[in-house]
Amino acid sequence: MKRLVLYIFFIAFFNSSKAQIHEVGVFLGGTNYVGDIGKTNYINPNELGIGFIYKWNKSERHSYRFTYMQGNIKGNDLDSKVPSRHLRGYSFTNTIKEVSAGLEFNFFPFDLHQFDMQYTPYVFTGVNYFWHNDFESDDINAGKGFDKGRSFSIPMVLGFKARIAHSFILGIEAGARYTLSDNLDGSNSPNDNYESIRFGNTNSNDWYMFTGMTLTYTFGENPCFCPQGKK
């Protein structure tokens, strides 16, 4: 009986998998950060960001999306228009590497079964797991990475995509990540020995952004996104 159930499950999964369009591609753009050092602009890419994308399109309205992104982030109080930050003069650099899984939703139907011009705005959200340097600062100005920090973040991505060829889709997107860390910039070291020299708003976590372009290649058997009973 167990073998029969497993056999039925395998057949159902195999048939469902064949009825999808897959996408693989790349992201190229920039990164920036918002926290306790430097500028407070949410879209202000100042470092290179790259990534890899996989999408499993389940309908003309939504797809499951998995990504790997990486890039550097930096902040410098001398670039800030906030007077107190400018006078303070702190700076830092850090590295972000993240893996992400979530749901991408299309505002307009995006039917890859049709090969005419397709375009739509979209949003993406889910959950990220990312790696970064935690800081233990000698003088608070930039600090020195002493450990590899790991945390979660929540992505909020808005984009626009269009088919540019038979199997290629070009997109542009801006994605903010709200992190569960307040130490991307060294302002809130997890080391209790440095509690007295923490600075900034310790009740507000850091953000980082990826802004740029995506190019994906579609493959796999075309799904039929038609209503039941129609072909």
C-alpha positions in Angstrom: 0.0 0.0 0.0 2.8 2.4 0.9 4.5 1.7 -2.5 1.3 2.4 -4.3 0.9 5.8 -2.5 4.5 6.7 -3.3 4.0 5.7 -6.9 0.9 7.8 -7.3 2.6 10.8 -5.6 5.6 10.4 -7.9 3.5 10.3 -11.0 1.4 13.3 -9.9 4.6 15.3 -9.1 6.2 14.4 -12.4 3.2 15.4 -14.4 2.9 18.7 -12.5 6.5 19.5 -13.0 6.3 19.0 -16.7 3.4 21.4 -16.9 5.6 24.4 -15.9 7.8 27.0 -17.4 11.2 27.5 -15.7 13.4 30.5 -15.7 17.1 30.8 -14.9 19.1 34.0 -15.1 21.2 36.7 -13.6 21.0 39.9 -11.7 23.3 42.8 -12.2 23.1 46.1 -10.5 24.1 48.0 -7.3 23.7 47.8 -3.5 23.3 50.3 -0.8 22.5 50.4 2.9 20.4 52.5 5.3 21.3 52.5 9.0 23.2 54.5 11.6 26.0 55.7 9.4 26.0 57.7 6.2 23.1 58.6 3.9 19.5 57.7 4.5 18.4 57.3 0.9 16.7 53.9 0.3 17.5 53.7 -3.4 21.1 54.9 -3.8 23.2 52.1 -5.3 26.9 52.8 -4.7 28.5 49.3 -4.8 28.3 46.5 -7.3 25.7 43.7 -6.7 25.3 40.4 -8.7 23.1 37.4 -8.4 21.5 34.3 -9.8 17.8 33.7 -10.2 15.5 30.7 -10.6 11.8 30.9 -11.1 9.1 28.2 -11.3 6.1 29.8 -13.0 2.9 28.2 -11.6 0.5 30.5 -13.4 0.3 33.6 -15.5 0.0 35.6 -12.2 2.6 34.1 -9.8 5.8 32.1 -9.6 8.0 30.7 -6.9 11.4 32.5 -7.0 14.8 31.5 -5.5 17.8 33.7 -5.7 21.4 34.1 -4.5 22.7 37.7 -4.3 25.9 39.2 -3.1 27.6 42.6 -2.9 29.4 45.1 -0.7 27.7 47.8 1.3 29.3 50.9 2.7 28.4 54.1 4.5 30.2 57.4 5.2 28.9 60.1 7.5 30.7 62.7 5.4 28.2 61.9 2.6 25.2 62.5 4.9 23.1 65.6 4.9 22.3 65.0 8.6 24.5 67.6 10.4 25.2 65.4 13.4 26.3 62.5 11.2 28.5 64.8 9.0 30.3 66.1 12.1 30.8 62.7 13.6 32.6 61.3 10.5 32.2 57.5 10.9 32.5 55.1 8.0 32.3 51.4 7.3 32.3 48.7 4.6 30.7 45.3 4.8 29.8 42.3 2.6 26.4 40.8 2.1 25.7 37.3 0.7 22.0 36.1 0.7 19.8 33.3 -0.3 16.1 34.0 -0.8 12.9 32.1 -1.4 9.5 33.5 -1.9 6.6 34.4 -4.2 6.6 36.7 -7.2 3.2 38.2 -8.1 2.4 39.8 -11.5 0.0 42.7 -11.7 -0.9 41.8 -15.3 -1.3 38.3 -16.8 2.2 37.2 -18.0 1.4 34.1 -20.1 4.6 32.5 -21.3 2.5 30.1 -23.4 1.9 33.1 -25.7 4.9 34.3 -27.7 3.6 37.8 -28.4 4.8 40.8 -26.4 4.3 40.3 -22.7 5.0 42.8 -19.9 3.9 43.5 -16.4 4.9 45.2 -13.1 5.5 42.7 -10.3 6.2 42.4 -6.6 8.3 39.8 -4.7 8.5 38.9 -1.1 9.5 36.0 1.0 12.4 35.3 3.4 16.1 35.8 3.1 19.0 34.2 5.0 22.2 36.3 4.8 25.8 36.4 5.9 27.7 39.5 6.9 30.5 40.7 9.1 29.8 41.5 12.7 32.0 44.3 14.0 34.0 44.8 17.2 35.2 48.3 16.9 38.4 49.7 18.5 37.4 53.3 17.8 33.9 52.9 16.3 35.1 54.5 13.1 34.5 51.6 10.7 35.4 48.9 13.1 37.1 45.5 12.3 35.1 42.4 11.4 35.7 39.8 14.1 33.0 37.3 13.3 30.7 36.2 10.5 27.2 37.3 11.4 24.2 35.4 10.1 20.6 36.7 10.2 17.3 36.8 8.4 15.8 39.6 6.3 12.5 40.3 4.7 12.6 41.3 1.0 10.2 43.9 -0.5 10.9 44.0 -4.3 9.1 46.1 -6.9 9.9 45.6 -10.6 8.9 45.6 -14.2 9.6 42.9 -16.7 9.0 42.2 -20.4 9.7 39.5 -23.0 12.4 40.8 -25.3 12.8 37.6 -27.4 11.3 34.1 -27.8 13.0 32.8 -24.6 14.4 35.8 -22.8 12.8 38.1 -20.3 14.4 41.4 -19.2 13.5 43.1 -15.9 14.4 46.1 -13.8 13.7 46.0 -10.0 14.4 47.7 -6.7 14.4 45.6 -3.6 14.7 46.7 0.0 15.6 44.1 2.7 14.6 44.8 6.3 17.1 42.9 8.4 16.8 41.4 11.9 20.3 42.8 12.6 21.4 46.2 13.8 25.1 45.6 13.3 25.8 45.8 9.6 27.6 49.1 10.3 29.3 48.3 13.7 26.9 50.5 15.7 25.5 47.7 17.9 28.2 45.1 18.5 26.8 41.8 20.0 29.9 41.7 22.3 28.7 42.9 25.7 32.2 44.4 26.4 31.4 47.1 23.8 28.0 48.1 25.2 29.2 51.4 26.4 30.3 52.6 22.9 27.2 51.5 20.9 25.7 54.4 19.0 22.8 55.3 16.8 19.2 54.1 17.2 19.5 50.7 18.8 15.7 50.2 18.5 15.9 50.3 14.7 17.4 47.6 12.6 19.4 48.1 9.4 18.3 47.9 5.8 20.1 47.0 2.6 19.0 47.2 -1.0 19.7 45.5 -4.4 18.7 47.7 -7.4 19.3 46.6 -11.0 18.4 44.5 -14.0 17.5 40.9 -14.4 17.8 38.7 -17.5 16.3 35.3 -17.5 16.0 32.4 -20.0 12.8 30.4 -20.1 12.7 26.7 -20.8 10.6 23.6 -20.1 7.2 22.5 -21.4 4.8 25.4 -21.9 2.0 25.4 -19.3 -1.6 25.9 -20.3 -3.0 28.6 -18.1 -6.4 28.1 -19.6 -9.6 27.6 -17.5 -10.6 24.0 -16.8 -12.2 22.3 -19.8 -10.5 24.6 -22.4 -7.4 24.2 -24.4 
